[in-house]
Amino acid sequence: MAAWGQRLAGVRGVLLDISGVLFDGAEGSGVPIAGSVEAVARLKRSRLKVRFCTNESQKSLGDLVELLQQLGFDISEGEVTAPAPATCLILKERGLRPYLLICDGIRSEFDQIDTSNPNCVVIGDAGESFSYQNMNKAFQVLMELENPVLISLGKGRYYKETSGLMLDVGAYVKALEYACGIEAEVVGKPSPEYFKSALQEMGLEAHQAIMIGDDIVGDVGGAQRCGMRALQVRTGKFRPSDEHHPEVKADGYVDNLAEAVDLLLQHADK
């Protein structure tokens, strides 16, 4: 690999994943990853632009930001790109009425959305609501439509909580795609539109930004396909095999966010 100075030259903005980079979730709460609170503070004191990018679909944006603030992070709702608010805009623009297969924690995000006589399915990380009954209802809604629309809030395979690895929405999306013979529209990482939206909010071009995440496919691969650079942290869902992924190679691997910020402050925007 090239020296860090070459790999990070010209970076003017940083996109930060949240779960597995800033903190590890726990039931109803979370635990900051060592050094991450101060790392975010240092980034925000620098000349670099910062935006938080998450596929969180168990907590509303307000609840997520409140939790992060309680954990000590300097963050506000306006600095976060999240899939639920973006999905609501899509539903309104296209006149879609969803069957919601989501966690109760984000149901409030869809309060202004008409869910009568569904003509699409929106699926998120529904947790315990991923019952056979609910999955089968989503399947039935899709199969009754001439042009079935399945919208997924992200497509991750798994994520990490303090209790261990947790199955994510992607596995359930694959089941519905297979059963219905369709392909889901992903709102969230690794969707190119998701990253482009975050870059637009930052006022940056792709080559001026770098993504820092724990997901080799969703964070790193998704960002790179949009022309961004990307670092993978060895926290959260990181597995040693990620460094030998057959299709995605990060622009660098770091032990944690604190190390990534050290490197960025030394070499970026030069």
Buried (B, 14 or more C-beta within 10 A) or exposed (E): EEEBEEBBBBBBBBBBBBBBBBBBBEEEEBEBBEBBBBBBBBBBEBEBBBBBBBBBBBBBBEBBBBBBEEBBBBBEBEBBBBBBBBBBEBBEEEEBEBBBBBBEBBBEBBEEBEBEEBBBBBBBBBBEBBEEEBBEBBBEBBEEBEEBBBBBBBBBBBBBBEEEEBBBBBEBBBBBBEBBEBEBBBBBBBBBBBBEBBBEBBEBEBEBBBBBBBBBBBBBBBBBBBBBBBBBBBBBBBEEEBEEBEEBBBBBBBEBBBBBBBBBBEBBBE
